[in-house]
Amino acid sequence: MTNGTNSNEEQILSLLNGLRNKLSPKFEQCTGISSSRLEILHELCQVGEINQSMLQKRINIDNAAITRHLKQLEANGMVIRRRNPDDNRETFVTLSDEGKKRIEGYRSERDSFLNQILEGFSQNEIERLADYLKRMIHNI
């Protein structure tokens, strides 16, 4: 590895960190919900009722984070959690009627946000960027 390559790699890491630091707060400001909570709502919209631990695995976040997000979503009336009557250790989660109504607005805001950050990119560039990011995630 040459110094020039190392410098480019360091720049990429710095840019990715900067993007991460700006992306989440800006996404939440534009959409009114965090990307993690929107992902939870989207998943619940797709599957209906699901075991909380299975939901955690499907969206790949830790146990404490899924519990924290679900408690907040429940407090906002967007999800319903219930204990399994046969096994009190198991919790099922489903999207409430309010959650179903609000997810469409969140999706619309998400799409506007995506259009904003990808403005000026061709479809080919977007596809290449997605491929590069997938490869980076796979490498990690």
N, C-alpha and C positions, 0 to 999 in steps of 0.2 A: 504494500500500500504506500503510495507516495504522499508527500505532504499536501499536495493540491487536492488529492482525492480525500484525504482525511479532513481537510478544511471544508470541502463540499459536504461530506457526511456530517460534520459538526453543524454546518449551516442547516442541513435538512432537519436534524434533531431539534435545533433551536426554533426553526420555523414550525415544526409539528407541535412543539410545546407552546409556542405563541398562539397557534391556531386553536389548540385545546383550551387554553386559558380564555380566549375570546369567544369561542363557539358556544359553550354552555350558557353563560350569562346572556349573551345576545339572543340565543335561541329562545330562552325563557322570557326575555323581554318582548320579543316579537310575537311569540305564540301564547304566552300566558301560562305555560306549563313546562316543566323540565322535560328534556328528551327521554330520561329514564321513565318518568311517569307516563308520558305519551306512549312509549313502547309497551308498558304494562297494559294500558287501556287498549291499545291496538291488538295485543295478544289476546286479551280477554274477549274482544270483539270477534276474533277469529275462532276461538275455541269454546266460548260459552263458559260454563263452570269448570274450574280446574283446581286441583290440589295446590296449595301455596308452595310446597317444596318443588313440585313439578314446574310451576310458573317460574320460580327462581332459577331452575336449571335451564329453562327454555330461553330466558333473556340474559342468562349468564351474569348474575350479580350475587353478592354474598347474602347470607341469611339475614343479617342485621339490616342491610339496605332494603331488601324486599319488604321486611316487616315495617320499617319506617315509612316507606313509600305507600304501602297499603293502608297503614293507619291514617296517613294524611288524606289519601284518596277517599277513604271511608268517612272521615270527618267532613270532607267536602261533598259527601253524598254521591260520589261517582262509582263506588264499588260496595258490594255487600260481602262481608265475611261471615262464615258460620262454621261452627265446630261439627265434626262428624259425630253423630250421636252414638255410633258404635266404637269410636276410638277418639277420645277427647284430645289426643295429641295432634290430630290431623285437622287442618283448617281448609275449607273450600272457599274459593273466591269467585265472584261473578260480577259482571258489569251491571250497574243499576240502570233504571230508566233514564235518570239524569245523566249518567255517564254515557249512555248511548246517544242522547241528544247532543251532548257537548263534544263528543269525539269528532263529529263531522266538522265543526268549527275549528277545532285544533288541527285537523288534517289540512284544512284550507290554509290556515296560517302557516303551517309547516311547509306546504307547497310554495307559498309566497316567499318564505325565508330561503328555501332552496333555490328558487329562481333568482333571488337577490345575490346569493353568494356564488352562483354559477353563471352570472351574467357575463356575456362575452365569450363563454366557452362554447366551442362547437360540440355537436353530439359525439364526434369521434374523440375529442379531447376528454369529454366526460367519461366515455367508456374506458379510455386508457387510464385516466386517473382512478377510476373504480378498480380496474385491474391492478394497478400499482399498490393501492391501499390494501386490497385483499391479499396480495402477495406479502406485504409487510406484516399484516396481521398473522398470516400463516407462519411466517418466519419467527415471529415472537412466540 
